[in-house]
């Protein structure tokens, strides 16, 4: 199991080139990938402040 923090979640889903090869392999090979609900909240706050632009709605991202 791998638990992603907010930055890792954003990079993994939206900008995977920013992850190292080891990080990408670890996530890809994990039997489970977990995220905290606080990460979704934090992403929503960043979108609302225009610090982060998502190519889809926060609801669809979640």
N, C-alpha and C positions, 0 to 999 in steps of 0.2 A: 504494500500500500504506500502511496505517495500522497502527501498533503501539500497542496500548493498555496503559497501566499498570494496576495493580490497581484503583485508584479509578475510572478511566474504564470499566473492564470492569464493575464492580459497578453504576455508574450507568447505563451503556448497557443492561445486561440486566435490572436490577431496579428502577431508579428514573430512567427517561430524562428526566423533567422537570428533573432536577438538571444536565443538560448544557445548555450554551448552544446556541443555534440553529446557530451556526457549527460547533461541535463535532459536533452531531448530523448536520448536512449532510455534514461531512467524512467521518464514519464511514459514513453511509448510501451515499454516492457512491463510496467506495473500491472498487477492484477486488478488493482482498484486505484482510482484517482479521486481524492477528496478535496473539497474546497469548503471554506467557511462561509456561512451566510453573510458575515460581516464584509467579506470580499465583494460580494454582489452589491452590498450597501455602499461600500467605498467607491466602487466603479460608478454607481449611480450618482454619487456626490461629485465625482470628478467630471462626469458628463454634464451635470447641471452647471458646474462652474466653468465649463468649456475647457477644462484641462485635458480632456480626453474625448476624442471623436470616435464613435462606434459606427460601423457600416450597417448597423441594424439597430432596432430599438433595444433598450435595456431589458425589456420583457423577453424578447426573442433571444438575446444573448444569454440570459439566465436560464 
